[in-house]
Amino acid sequence: MKEHLKLSFIGIAVWWILLLPFDYALFDWFFKLVQKVFIGFLKIVDEDLIFETDTYGTYVLVALSILLGVICSPIINRICSRYKWSSTDVLRTILASILFFFLFKYGWDKLTKVQFYAPEPNTLYTPLGKLSKDIAYWSLVGSSYPYTVALGIIEVLTALLLLFKRTRFLASLLAIVIFGQVVLINFSFDISVKLLSGSLLVFSLVYSVSFLQNWKSIFGFPTALVQSKYSRKHQVVKFGFALLVAIECTFPTLISNNWNDDRFPRLAHHGAYAVFGSRQVKQLFIHRQHYLILQNWDDEFKDYKIDTHLPDQYTSIDGEISCRWDKNQVIIQNDTFPIRRSSIKNLPLLTKSFHAFSDEFH
């Protein structure tokens, strides 16, 4: 790479991670503090800006990180010259750090089923054609524990390969495949993480291209592969950073003790219930986030925030709906209807099955 391009990419990567709206467990205060100045200024320009995943405000912040990265390239050049740092090594270190964090973060969330969680009861009883593509994909993947965990293992292993100089080039190739697939999924199913996944794919490509000699060797060109020697201080910093990332990513799991979200306790009456005798409502659902959801005969849904403090009665905040679990009744605007719990665990999507032979389908 040309020197100026490498210096610019260093600046872009640093500003990107600083300005990217993302929820951290332990270090959120630091990133929010840096972003506060820039978000405050942008809010003055347009007070309606929203800074969440794939919003216009986030695109503006990423564009700003590109601009600031290019502007800061002379400063980065001076720092590298002063400390006699190779711009290629600095670029690799920063990109590897970013990739390590996101690979470990999303890999761990898959291992614990926090990312691709089991579909909620109301989703399970929504006709497939009425689901949006992103919810349909999320629910299908979330219904398979082995597949989700396998994805998590691949991502965590790729992150660990970034820690060792002999496997970094292999890790860069795996990262391209992983984030390439994520980008394809996000664009194909209209999942709102396009900007983040696209950025990580670009970083993976740039990181891999920085191993020019390795690429030459693949295609049979003469190479001069030289394994860099790192000091003990460098090794301590590297593994210290890896430890901090591991703590950051696993801290929510340790606090909540949620090692497998599929088995994590829900509300006592979480589930699906058939409603009898109503001309408007055919089913009601209790969502894990303390919502009661009604499904009418046209398969339209309406949700209500509920109070769950009483063990035998859940009541909507507006007081319109009350579920009496001791009597198996729901009261909707002073009308009382009997309800019966449906067994969602027996639904085909949630049933564990494996067929080595397809004879029974023919």
Buried (B, 14 or more C-beta within 10 A) or exposed (E): BEEEBBBBBBBBBBBBBBBBBBEBBEEEEEBBEEBEEBBEEBEEEEEEBEBEBBBEBBEBBBEBBBEBBBEBBEEBBEBBEEEEEEBBBBBBBBBBBBBBBBBBBBBBBBBBBBBBBBBBBBBBBBEEEEBEEBBBBBBBBBBBBEBBBEBBEBBBBBBBBBBEEEBBBBBBBBBBEBBBEBBEBBEEBEBEBBBBBBBBBBBBBBBBEBBEBBBBBEEEEEBEEEEEEEEEEEEEEBEEBBEEBBEBBBEBBEEEEBEEBBEBEBBEBBBBBBBEEBEEBBBBBBBBEBBBBBBBEEEEBEBBEBEBEEEEBBBBEEEEBBBBBEEBBBBBEEEEBBBEEBEBEEBEBBEEEEEEEEEEEE
